[in-house]
Amino acid sequence: MEFAVGLPGRLKRRDRAGKRILREGIKGLVPDCVPEHPKRGFAVSLGKWFRGDLSHRRDTLASPGRRVCACVGPESALRLIRDHRIGRRDHSQLLWRVVVLDLGLTSFARGELAQPLRATSLQPA
């Protein structure tokens, strides 16, 4: 990171195009159209996942004792889960946020998020 920050601006940007060094470095390795494409996001099939592979995460949100129930009432969680499972509404974005909140609250309660970073863990290997 220090190397990248220390580079002069002329090597980082040209004609309002960022990542100049990266674009120059991959020239000839990838088709010319690749570095010219604008940034794009990618879609994630959360709706499908919550009806399949992630259904266990979805279903545990309303379990008694889940820390997230203090933020999202169990009745609300049950309604979201039921409506999503039967296909009445796609609550995948909201369910994802609740799952991440639940995981974060659980990790925090276990003390897993409160550990200070050690300087040695930041050094490159």
CNS distance restraints for C-alpha pairs under 8 A (distance, minus, plus):
assign (resid   1 and name CA) (resid   5 and name CA) 6.17 0.50 0.50
assign (resid   2 and name CA) (resid   6 and name CA) 6.04 0.50 0.50
assign (resid   3 and name CA) (resid   7 and name CA) 6.55 0.50 0.50
assign (resid   7 and name CA) (resid  11 and name CA) 6.69 0.50 0.50
assign (resid   7 and name CA) (resid  12 and name CA) 7.29 0.50 0.50
assign (resid   8 and name CA) (resid  12 and name CA) 6.97 0.50 0.50
assign (resid   9 and name CA) (resid  13 and name CA) 6.24 0.50 0.50
assign (resid  10 and name CA) (resid  14 and name CA) 6.62 0.50 0.50
assign (resid  11 and name CA) (resid  20 and name CA) 6.33 0.50 0.50
assign (resid  11 and name CA) (resid  21 and name CA) 6.37 0.50 0.50
assign (resid  12 and name CA) (resid  18 and name CA) 6.10 0.50 0.50
assign (resid  12 and name CA) (resid  19 and name CA) 5.71 0.50 0.50
assign (resid  12 and name CA) (resid  20 and name CA) 5.16 0.50 0.50
assign (resid  12 and name CA) (resid  21 and name CA) 6.32 0.50 0.50
assign (resid  13 and name CA) (resid  17 and name CA) 5.51 0.50 0.50
assign (resid  13 and name CA) (resid  18 and name CA) 4.65 0.50 0.50
assign (resid  13 and name CA) (resid  19 and name CA) 6.45 0.50 0.50
assign (resid  13 and name CA) (resid  20 and name CA) 5.52 0.50 0.50
assign (resid  14 and name CA) (resid  18 and name CA) 6.88 0.50 0.50
assign (resid  14 and name CA) (resid  20 and name CA) 6.76 0.50 0.50
assign (resid  19 and name CA) (resid  23 and name CA) 6.16 0.50 0.50
assign (resid  20 and name CA) (resid  24 and name CA) 6.11 0.50 0.50
assign (resid  21 and name CA) (resid  25 and name CA) 5.89 0.50 0.50
assign (resid  22 and name CA) (resid  26 and name CA) 6.29 0.50 0.50
assign (resid  23 and name CA) (resid  27 and name CA) 6.44 0.50 0.50
assign (resid  23 and name CA) (resid  35 and name CA) 5.84 0.50 0.50
assign (resid  26 and name CA) (resid  30 and name CA) 6.31 0.50 0.50
assign (resid  27 and name CA) (resid  31 and name CA) 7.83 0.50 0.50
assign (resid  27 and name CA) (resid  32 and name CA) 6.98 0.50 0.50
assign (resid  28 and name CA) (resid  32 and name CA) 7.44 0.50 0.50
assign (resid  30 and name CA) (resid  34 and name CA) 6.66 0.50 0.50
assign (resid  32 and name CA) (resid  36 and name CA) 7.17 0.50 0.50
assign (resid  33 and name CA) (resid  37 and name CA) 6.46 0.50 0.50
assign (resid  45 and name CA) (resid  49 and name CA) 6.09 0.50 0.50
assign (resid  46 and name CA) (resid  50 and name CA) 5.94 0.50 0.50
assign (resid  46 and name CA) (resid  92 and name CA) 5.55 0.50 0.50
assign (resid  46 and name CA) (resid  93 and name CA) 7.27 0.50 0.50
assign (resid  46 and name CA) (resid  96 and name CA) 7.66 0.50 0.50
assign (resid  47 and name CA) (resid  51 and name CA) 6.50 0.50 0.50
assign (resid  47 and name CA) (resid  84 and name CA) 7.97 0.50 0.50
assign (resid  47 and name CA) (resid  90 and name CA) 6.41 0.50 0.50
assign (resid  47 and name CA) (resid  91 and name CA) 7.41 0.50 0.50
assign (resid  47 and name CA) (resid  92 and name CA) 4.93 0.50 0.50
assign (resid  48 and name CA) (resid  52 and name CA) 6.21 0.50 0.50
assign (resid  49 and name CA) (resid  53 and name CA) 5.25 0.50 0.50
assign (resid  49 and name CA) (resid  54 and name CA) 5.22 0.50 0.50
assign (resid  49 and name CA) (resid  55 and name CA) 7.07 0.50 0.50
assign (resid  50 and name CA) (resid  54 and name CA) 4.67 0.50 0.50
assign (resid  50 and name CA) (resid  55 and name CA) 4.76 0.50 0.50
assign (resid  50 and name CA) (resid  57 and name CA) 7.79 0.50 0.50
assign (resid  50 and name CA) (resid  58 and name CA) 6.32 0.50 0.50
assign (resid  50 and name CA) (resid  85 and name CA) 7.79 0.50 0.50
assign (resid  50 and name CA) (resid  92 and name CA) 6.86 0.50 0.50
assign (resid  51 and name CA) (resid  55 and name CA) 5.45 0.50 0.50
assign (resid  51 and name CA) (resid  84 and name CA) 7.77 0.50 0.50
assign (resid  51 and name CA) (resid  85 and name CA) 5.99 0.50 0.50
assign (resid  54 and name CA) (resid  58 and name CA) 6.47 0.50 0.50
assign (resid  55 and name CA) (resid  59 and name CA) 6.01 0.50 0.50
assign (resid  56 and name CA) (resid  60 and name CA) 6.22 0.50 0.50
assign (resid  57 and name CA) (resid  61 and name CA) 6.80 0.50 0.50
assign (resid  57 and name CA) (resid  99 and name CA) 6.86 0.50 0.50
assign (resid  58 and name CA) (resid  81 and name CA) 6.59 0.50 0.50
assign (resid  58 and name CA) (resid  95 and name CA) 6.94 0.50 0.50
assign (resid  58 and name CA) (resid  99 and name CA) 7.19 0.50 0.50
assign (resid  59 and name CA) (resid  63 and name CA) 7.61 0.50 0.50
assign (resid  59 and name CA) (resid  81 and name CA) 6.83 0.50 0.50
assign (resid  60 and name CA) (resid  66 and name CA) 7.96 0.50 0.50
assign (resid  61 and name CA) (resid  66 and name CA) 6.74 0.50 0.50
assign (resid  61 and name CA) (resid  68 and name CA) 7.30 0.50 0.50
assign (resid  61 and name CA) (resid  69 and name CA) 7.60 0.50 0.50
assign (resid  61 and name CA) (resid  74 and name CA) 7.90 0.50 0.50
assign (resid  61 and name CA) (resid  77 and name CA) 6.57 0.50 0.50
assign (resid  61 and name CA) (resid  98 and name CA) 7.73 0.50 0.50
assign (resid  61 and name CA) (resid  99 and name CA) 7.04 0.50 0.50
assign (resid  61 and name CA) (resid 102 and name CA) 7.62 0.50 0.50
assign (resid  62 and name CA) (resid  66 and name CA) 7.12 0.50 0.50
assign (resid  62 and name CA) (resid  69 and name CA) 6.96 0.50 0.50
assign (resid  62 and name CA) (resid  74 and name CA) 5.03 0.50 0.50
assign (resid  62 and name CA) (resid  75 and name CA) 7.67 0.50 0.50
assign (resid  62 and name CA) (resid  77 and name CA) 5.54 0.50 0.50
assign (resid  62 and name CA) (resid  78 and name CA) 5.89 0.50 0.50
assign (resid  63 and name CA) (resid  74 and name CA) 7.65 0.50 0.50
assign (resid  64 and name CA) (resid  69 and name CA) 7.91 0.50 0.50
assign (resid  64 and name CA) (resid  74 and name CA) 7.93 0.50 0.50
assign (resid  65 and name CA) (resid  69 and name CA) 7.47 0.50 0.50
assign (resid  66 and name CA) (resid 102 and name CA) 7.38 0.50 0.50
assign (resid  67 and name CA) (resid  71 and name CA) 7.87 0.50 0.50
assign (resid  67 and name CA) (resid 102 and name CA) 6.41 0.50 0.50
assign (resid  67 and name CA) (resid 105 and name CA) 6.41 0.50 0.50
assign (resid  67 and name CA) (resid 106 and name CA) 6.71 0.50 0.50
assign (resid  68 and name CA) (resid  72 and name CA) 6.00 0.50 0.50
assign (resid  68 and name CA) (resid  98 and name CA) 7.30 0.50 0.50
assign (resid  68 and name CA) (resid 101 and name CA) 6.77 0.50 0.50
assign (resid  68 and name CA) (resid 102 and name CA) 4.96 0.50 0.50
assign (resid  68 and name CA) (resid 105 and name CA) 7.03 0.50 0.50
assign (resid  69 and name CA) (resid  73 and name CA) 5.01 0.50 0.50
assign (resid  69 and name CA) (resid  74 and name CA) 5.65 0.50 0.50
assign (resid  69 and name CA) (resid  77 and name CA) 7.97 0.50 0.50
assign (resid  72 and name CA) (resid  76 and name CA) 6.52 0.50 0.50
assign (resid  72 and name CA) (resid  77 and name CA) 6.46 0.50 0.50
assign (resid  72 and name CA) (resid  98 and name CA) 7.96 0.50 0.50
assign (resid  73 and name CA) (resid  77 and name CA) 6.26 0.50 0.50
assign (resid  74 and name CA) (resid  78 and name CA) 6.02 0.50 0.50
assign (resid  75 and name CA) (resid  79 and name CA) 6.20 0.50 0.50
assign (resid  76 and name CA) (resid  80 and name CA) 6.21 0.50 0.50
assign (resid  77 and name CA) (resid  81 and name CA) 6.08 0.50 0.50
assign (resid  78 and name CA) (resid  82 and name CA) 5.96 0.50 0.50
assign (resid  79 and name CA) (resid  83 and name CA) 5.97 0.50 0.50
assign (resid  80 and name CA) (resid  84 and name CA) 6.04 0.50 0.50
assign (resid  80 and name CA) (resid  91 and name CA) 6.54 0.50 0.50
assign (resid  80 and name CA) (resid  95 and name CA) 7.53 0.50 0.50
assign (resid  81 and name CA) (resid  85 and name CA) 5.94 0.50 0.50
assign (resid  81 and name CA) (resid  91 and name CA) 7.95 0.50 0.50
assign (resid  81 and name CA) (resid  95 and name CA) 7.84 0.50 0.50
assign (resid  82 and name CA) (resid  86 and name CA) 6.19 0.50 0.50
assign (resid  83 and name CA) (resid  87 and name CA) 6.06 0.50 0.50
assign (resid  83 and name CA) (resid  88 and name CA) 4.97 0.50 0.50
assign (resid  83 and name CA) (resid  89 and name CA) 5.58 0.50 0.50
assign (resid  83 and name CA) (resid  90 and name CA) 7.66 0.50 0.50
assign (resid  83 and name CA) (resid  91 and name CA) 7.75 0.50 0.50
assign (resid  84 and name CA) (resid  88 and name CA) 6.12 0.50 0.50
assign (resid  84 and name CA) (resid  89 and name CA) 5.38 0.50 0.50
assign (resid  84 and name CA) (resid  90 and name CA) 5.41 0.50 0.50
assign (resid  84 and name CA) (resid  91 and name CA) 5.68 0.50 0.50
assign (resid  84 and name CA) (resid  92 and name CA) 7.36 0.50 0.50
assign (resid  91 and name CA) (resid  95 and name CA) 5.91 0.50 0.50
assign (resid  92 and name CA) (resid  96 and name CA) 5.96 0.50 0.50
assign (resid  93 and name CA) (resid  97 and name CA) 6.43 0.50 0.50
assign (resid  94 and name CA) (resid  98 and name CA) 6.29 0.50 0.50
assign (resid  95 and name CA) (resid  99 and name CA) 6.08 0.50 0.50
assign (resid  96 and name CA) (resid 100 and name CA) 6.18 0.50 0.50
assign (resid  97 and name CA) (resid 101 and name CA) 6.07 0.50 0.50
assign (resid  98 and name CA) (resid 102 and name CA) 6.02 0.50 0.50
assign (resid  99 and name CA) (resid 103 and name CA) 6.20 0.50 0.50
assign (resid 100 and name CA) (resid 104 and name CA) 6.07 0.50 0.50
assign (resid 101 and name CA) (resid 105 and name CA) 6.05 0.50 0.50
assign (resid 102 and name CA) (resid 106 and name CA) 6.09 0.50 0.50
assign (resid 103 and name CA) (resid 107 and name CA) 6.08 0.50 0.50
assign (resid 104 and name CA) (resid 108 and name CA) 6.02 0.50 0.50
assign (resid 105 and name CA) (resid 109 and name CA) 6.11 0.50 0.50
assign (resid 106 and name CA) (resid 110 and name CA) 6.32 0.50 0.50
assign (resid 107 and name CA) (resid 111 and name CA) 6.35 0.50 0.50
assign (resid 107 and name CA) (resid 112 and name CA) 5.19 0.50 0.50
assign (resid 107 and name CA) (resid 113 and name CA) 6.12 0.50 0.50
assign (resid 108 and name CA) (resid 112 and name CA) 5.68 0.50 0.50
assign (resid 108 and name CA) (resid 113 and name CA) 5.08 0.50 0.50
assign (resid 108 and name CA) (resid 114 and name CA) 6.78 0.50 0.50
assign (resid 111 and name CA) (resid 115 and name CA) 7.07 0.50 0.50
assign (resid 117 and name CA) (resid 121 and name CA) 7.00 0.50 0.50
assign (resid 117 and name CA) (resid 122 and name CA) 7.90 0.50 0.50
assign (resid 118 and name CA) (resid 122 and name CA) 7.08 0.50 0.50
assign (resid 119 and name CA) (resid 123 and name CA) 7.00 0.50 0.50
